[in-house]
């Protein structure tokens, strides 16, 4: 065994709380304290493994550092993380505890790194692949980030410091534990979804470990208990307290570990006969008969080797297979480390005084031969074993064979990623699955093609060097309204965090002088696989750079610690040597403050006369403009409430207001009538208060009513276009003097060149038409209806009060009277659909007005009100139904994007879409803004989708009903809501056997229910969890078809 | 977490005669699309003795800034020699590049600048009155001194803080360090946004 303390792995002397080696063995992460925040650093492994690499300056040691974990006092509002603003000195003066990253863990795939810290957050990091190395500008080249890791998810739920995080086998789940006494299980496939919050501990939870087969998760807490939870239902399996009864005092962490064969769970700090131990808990019956004894102080961390070993086969000896065994490392507060093999009664090795302070974390390399140990003292040690010492590691196949023989095939984990292992029970299901896979492949291919073409486009142009040469000439410079220069920066790369954006730019280190070295190092292959590190390379490592100690032969004395301390302090002492000529140092001190303090110039004092307006003035100007605008909008601005005279009102809200104002205006102007069947009409219907006197006068015999809608004034002549395709328009000419001085009104209709005309005795106030009927309302409260050829279909209808709005769709005629009553007739069938229904109930508010009226193809009237609500009248129930609300928080919170069929299919036209407009993206944004718990989002989304389905149904808009039903079903499938899905299927399927008592209708809004169900089947088939439901429906549909 | 981080500032055309314009190629990265423009300034420190001799050489707005990496060249005219004290004309001074968002400065990049006569004769016997046409400006490009400040990036979020900032600007004089504690922001008794983030990221 060899021991090495790489002194360059440090957090500038600050404690390192956690260490984890990347699954591919090329790098490792440390977490601990930073300057004024928690810090995560990713290090290159090869300089640890090989001395040559350590000496080679071109091989970077640090790959990336992230100090995004914030202080203890964090504003947790997402999107706006205000960091606690303190100088390090303040922190120490005030005696605050420094923020800290308590745990870093790589996912098993190695794609993600999760870190948990005192800021109550778990951050999930992913490597941004396209961005090459970059320096932290202004810092020395050594601090460069060779790799870019970006935070892709921030998981918020804990109300206290996060102490430990753990990825489940296969990366299906991520567990985190906290001093808030809870363990949270996150859906690692769908962050930030929380699958369960495990409550039961009554003390700070300080360690977590997953069962290697995924059936259990164990947690250890300060409440002197170790709890095992089932992953099946996230309930408590057992709570073990006996070995911990004596435990006093607290350790910072209690990192327990499960053996790779699953047989044993080993706890951190336990007590046996008042001696500190690591308790061994057997999976069988959770027996606690054995423990690891010997440490003088509490055990802080236990870590099993990921490999299972078997005895090294000696060449001469008989091939008698020995029992496989596991290997476990135990670290303690007594600063020593012990390594045990489960086949031995004594530890394989004990290393005393490895550190100056408590051991905090241990990580094994994936090959099982090396371990990294970190300590509160801020240093890290690496131990390298040989196979002779540990034994022959079993291969992964052998390991899984052990798992299978011990636990059977039924691994508890069943997630989306794991569904491939589920048995498909139905050939139809198999077909669907296959088809789906093919489609996905096709899509992937297409997107790959797209991205490759994008790359060629971007790279075709110029190299970065060319861009840089011509940047000044090429960059777009404009002048703002107040005469200031405005430069549009050249976008040289997009961020590739999250799930979007193809990397289309191969980044080259930009910095001229600083990153020059980085460029060369980046191009050289610096990351060597772990396997290539033969033990011999360790023999060469010399004490000049680090301590190489053969354990056992030499006691690791204090010298190690001291050396490491001095070595650690050197990098921090790098002093700035700025200018070459020493004579010029004198004035430079005088400048020091200028670099760090904001000067007058930045705060906006004009120094030169030629200087363009400074910030203050600009701000003032902006404010003036904005105030002006806000007055125009009659906005009840809070400006006056502000204490400070020169405040800048939030421009965001202003913009929103302006936007709203614009949209309102647009509506007033009316929409272009493209759809001949659905013609939303725009009205300026007003409440009595705003009605003009003359209009009142013109009202003929209007009964005294609370609500009065405006009446169109009689015009001499007007023309109305009914539709453009087929081209059809109505011309009205009032008071055409005919024979004998009788004044008549003439109605002309022109349809695709064919015209007809007729005369009426009263002045025509308003007219409307559709492809089937033309109707006009006259001054004498009469309504006349004509066929498309000009034949009168009905004797004049006498309206109860003067007409306000007339509308036609298909064979339906809608009349809204001044007394705010609404009638709809079906002219073709000569029946009343809506009979003098009052708008009182929906116009109850004080200043409400009708902003838009719509009559659907099925004769359902829809009123859009000025407050953003829209109601439709349901003739069968005789009720006004709220179908849309602009202020509806459900619509803003719902996120069902994943359930949308595809981008283009999102655009579903119909009355509902016309009324609601496009509010598609808001849900996701809302989720970001408010960081809703997933459960809440689910509920709001469900509620919203159900509203949509119901609204489409009451509008009798079959197309939209189908659209929303499919989205709803897809959402239910994705989120796994079986009951509701089953109910839908049941309703669509109806009774399989005919019975007279059945109330079941075979159609819904003109759609055959069973046809709909057929459409739903592939959706249901997407989730294997619902394969039973799929099969049921499929079979019954087949039976029905055969009948 | 700052929304904008400066990746690099390259000093172009250095060294150059005193009267030639300053040119900096600035690349920066933005995590999240910015609602408003960034404002960049070049400030020439005329004298170490007093801020009075600071000259804002130029200020530009940069925008729109979507998420991603961007670069631009910031060019500004040379300082006005008549505003530089004669005793400070030759020797070392400082040029600062600052960037503000919503009037709040979040980064300051400082370079030492050495103005000297290139010809040995003039260096030996400098003229009584500095001859700016003969001076050469050398920016010590390899040693930028970067100071980052915490600011409130979100416009709509904390009006109070913002109000405070605009007030600071309008005062244009001494900064009010003794202010009332701010709600919801750590440490009472000091304005957090005025404290440097990592007091110095320097070499």
Interface residues (C-beta under 8 A of the other chain):
Chain A: X35 X36 X68 X71 X73 X75 X77 X79 X80 X81 X82 X83 X84 X85 X86 X87 X88 X90 X94 X131 X134 X135 X136 X137 X138 X139 X140 X467 X468 X471 X472 X475 X480 X484 X485 X486 X487 X488 X489 X490 X491 X492 X493 X494 X495 X507 X510 X511 X512 X513 X514 X515 X574 X576 X577 X578 X579 X584 X587 X588 X590 X591 X594 X595 X596 X598 X599 X600 X601 X602 X603 X604 X605 X606 X607 X608 X610 X611 X612 X614 X615 X616 X619 X642 X643 X644 X646 X647 X648 X650 X651 X652 X653
Chain B: X1 X5 X6 X7 X8 X9 X10 X23 X25 X27 X28 X29 X31 X32 X35 X36 X37 X39 X41 X43 X45 X48 X49 X51 X54 X55 X56 X58 X59 X60 X61 X62 X63 X64 X65 X66 X67 X68 X69 X70 X71 X72 X73 X74 X75 X80 X83 X91 X92 X93 X94 X96 X98 X100 X102 X103 X105 X108 X109 X110 X112 X114 X140 X141 X142 X143 X144 X145 X146 X147 X149 X150 X152 X153 X154 X155 X156 X157 X158 X159 X162 X163 X164 X166 X167 X168 X169 X170 X171 X172 X173 X175 X184 X185 X186 X187 X190 X192 X193 X194 X195 X196 X197 X198 X199 X200 X201 X202 X203
